[in-house]
Amino acid sequence: MFDQLTDLKLKRTNKQAIGFYLAYFLVFILIFAICGGLFAAITGDSDFDTGLRVGQTVVIILCLALSIAIVMKKNQINFKAILLILLSGLLASILGALGGLIPIAFLTTL
């Protein structure tokens, strides 16, 4: 289930895609916490809403970057893949990593 998580060109089964989703969700949470803490330390603004905005921006960028990296590694640049990349960014902007990683996990099964 959690085998070869960093191999982006691997065609995963549904079970492996769920493992990929869970692992990257936890990694993204860790990255958001670090980015929010660094932003607060640098600017001196430790407001929760500011940290939330920083995390939201970072999640959109990470979801788009990860989905583009998967498509490029798999050499599957087509209309369906582009729509899934855009859907990943849209869901990340609305639901955060929880939603943004769903199309990415699906991309790993193609």
GUTORDO-777548 format. One line per 2 residues: number of its first residue (from 0); their letters; for each residue z, y, x of C-alpha. Coordinates in pm, whole numbers, plus 50000, padded with zeros to 5 digits. Example, Ala and Ser with C-alpha at 12.3 -4.5 7.8 and 13.67 -1.06 7.14 Angstrom:
0 = as = 50780,49550,51230 ~ 50714,49894,51367
***
This chain:
0 = mf = 50000,50000,50000 ~ 50085,50239,50283
2 = dq = 49843,50097,50539 ~ 49614,50325,50739
4 = lt = 49717,50650,50568 ~ 49547,50864,50830
6 = dl = 49213,50679,50809 ~ 49030,50914,50574
8 = kl = 48705,50716,50566 ~ 48870,50398,50439
10 = kr = 48768,50286,50090 ~ 49101,50225,49921
12 = tn = 49200,50006,49632 ~ 49384,50161,49337
14 = kq = 49718,50042,49478 ~ 49638,50191,49818
16 = ai = 49531,50518,49653 ~ 49872,50542,49482
18 = gf = 50040,50485,49817 ~ 49817,50753,49972
20 = yl = 49915,50993,49690 ~ 50288,50931,49731
22 = ay = 50285,50956,50110 ~ 50083,51277,50118
24 = fl = 50292,51426,49836 ~ 50605,51380,50046
26 = vf = 50432,51520,50356 ~ 50311,51823,50158
28 = il = 50665,51889,50028 ~ 50791,51887,50386
30 = if = 50514,52126,50495 ~ 50591,52363,50205
32 = ai = 50960,52370,50295 ~ 50881,52447,50658
34 = cg = 50629,52720,50566 ~ 50868,52879,50318
36 = gl = 51149,52874,50573 ~ 50932,53022,50844
38 = fa = 50806,53294,50611 ~ 51162,53380,50510
40 = ai = 51275,53387,50873 ~ 50987,53607,50985
42 = tg = 50990,53858,50699 ~ 51360,53848,50616
44 = ds = 51269,53803,50248 ~ 51453,53494,50128
46 = df = 51369,53539,49760 ~ 51289,53211,49582
48 = dt = 50980,53355,49410 ~ 50834,53463,49742
50 = gl = 50884,53117,49885 ~ 50723,52972,49576
52 = rv = 50414,53193,49621 ~ 50388,53096,49987
54 = gq = 50414,52728,49893 ~ 50150,52768,49620
56 = tv = 49907,52927,49864 ~ 49968,52659,50124
58 = vi = 49920,52375,49872 ~ 49582,52508,49761
60 = il = 49463,52537,50120 ~ 49592,52191,50215
62 = cl = 49444,52019,49910 ~ 49104,52178,49966
64 = al = 49113,52098,50338 ~ 49217,51736,50283
66 = si = 48955,51675,50016 ~ 48681,51831,50230
68 = ai = 48793,51621,50528 ~ 48775,51301,50320
70 = vm = 48426,51382,50191 ~ 48304,51469,50541
72 = kk = 48454,51153,50698 ~ 48301,50934,50428
74 = nq = 47970,51121,50456 ~ 47958,51136,50075
76 = in = 47846,51493,50018 ~ 47711,51486,49663
78 = fk = 47762,51670,49336 ~ 48044,51441,49221
80 = ai = 48234,51490,49547 ~ 48193,51869,49530
82 = ll = 48326,51870,49173 ~ 48626,51665,49282
84 = il = 48693,51908,49568 ~ 48685,52202,49328
86 = ls = 48900,52014,49076 ~ 49153,51948,49351
88 = gl = 49178,52320,49427 ~ 49201,52410,49058
90 = la = 49473,52154,48985 ~ 49659,52259,49299
92 = si = 49661,52619,49178 ~ 49796,52515,48837
94 = lg = 50021,52215,48907 ~ 50077,52234,49282
96 = al = 50059,51925,49499 ~ 50148,51706,49203
98 = gg = 49811,51779,49042 ~ 49603,51868,49346
100 = li = 49645,51528,49507 ~ 49514,51335,49203
102 = pi = 49142,51405,49268 ~ 49204,51352,49639
104 = af = 49350,51006,49575 ~ 49047,50930,49360
106 = lt = 48816,51047,49640 ~ 48971,50786,49869
108 = tl = 48858,50509,49634 ~ 48490,50607,49645
***
